[in-house]
Amino acid sequence: MFKTNLYTKHLYTATLFFGFVVFYPSSYFSQLEIINGGFEDYLGLPSNSGMLHLTDTWTNSGSLTANPDYYHMDGLNGGDLPETPLATIDAYDGRAIVGLEVSRQSGQNKREYLTGMLSEPLEPGKKYEFSFAIANGDVHEHSAAGLGVSHLGVAFTNEPLVQYNREPINHHPNFYLNQVHYYQGWKVIKFIFTAVDASEYFTFGMFGFDNGKMIESFEGPERLKAYYFLDNFSIRAISSVLQNDKFVDRGESNESFGIEPSTYVPTAFSPNGDNINDIFAPAIEPNRGATLYILNRGGDIIWHSSGSELFWDGRNQSGNLSNLGVYVWMLNIILEDGSVKKLSGPVTLLQ
């Protein structure tokens, strides 16, 4: 069994200095990293699917029914590599990987998520490069896998996100892929972002309901799952000079994304007539036009507005005030260069 000490930032390093032994907190020398980013540290070897709990620090966002998979070259039966129950694939690096069902066929709104931990909090205002390797593998002829999806994303948070059963997590990620991504071999995805919070956790998956997302079959009409393998998560602080580094090509060519927040969307409002937060009104970056949609938990559109003033006053299209609770907003923004940005997230209607 292999297991590293996850709390190295609380250990101490001893240095001999003019005859005295001086103890420094290890965080004095620490470097930001993803804890167990390559899944090499484990509590036991997998012998079947759904054994993510054997990986050190990684979780499934607290769901009682969603079960991402842990695979290892030294695993047994359904837990070994390269032939997993869904596809054949080698590890991108090392001997271990993780796999998860990010979605099912469109309209089912079924999810699995993967939550990891940083060795120390992000520093607000600082730029970082985050990367991971992703693949779908050589899918077996009778496997349920074979769907590819858009909107695979990563959300950084101060506390772990929580998933209920297999329901979508209604949290707007810091980064997501607009287009459908499906790779037989490994591909490295990298993106650059500026931290806005002292986040210590991140969650990977497909956030929000199926509405507005693309789910396509690449292996035949009978396929039921969008299943992705992941490996080699990493993060580093960068400068403007480092942003020009050339990426190492391992597998297919890598992709890099720059994320700069420029649209602000409130998370709650209370249309009670007291003139304080009575309407839900996103602040939109410069654009040629935008449309706002509001969806209920069933995925039905109950309100939309477009033009220069985007808002929701809490009423549905019949003019009746909606029930208190959480709703999903979707924004389609035509940017000044003609490209389209699609955003989504939760909003809570309060008393």
Secondary structure, 3 states (H helix, E strand, C coil): CCCCCCCHHHCEEEEEECCEEEEEEHHHCCCCCECCCCCCCECCCCCCCCCHHHECCCECCCCCCCCCEEEECCCCHHHECCECCCEECCCCCCCEEEEEEEEECCCCCCCCCEEEEECCCCCCCCEEEEEEEEECCEECCCCCECEEECCEEEEEECCCCCCCCCCCCCCCCCEECCCCECCCCCEEEEEEEECCCCCCEEEEEECCCCCCCCEEECCCCCCCEEEEEEEEEEEEECCCCHHHCCCCCCCCCCEEEEECCCCECCCEECCCCCCCCCCECCECCCEEEEEEEEECCCCCEEEEEECCCCCECCECCCCCECCCEEEEEEEEEEECCCCEEEEEEEEEECC
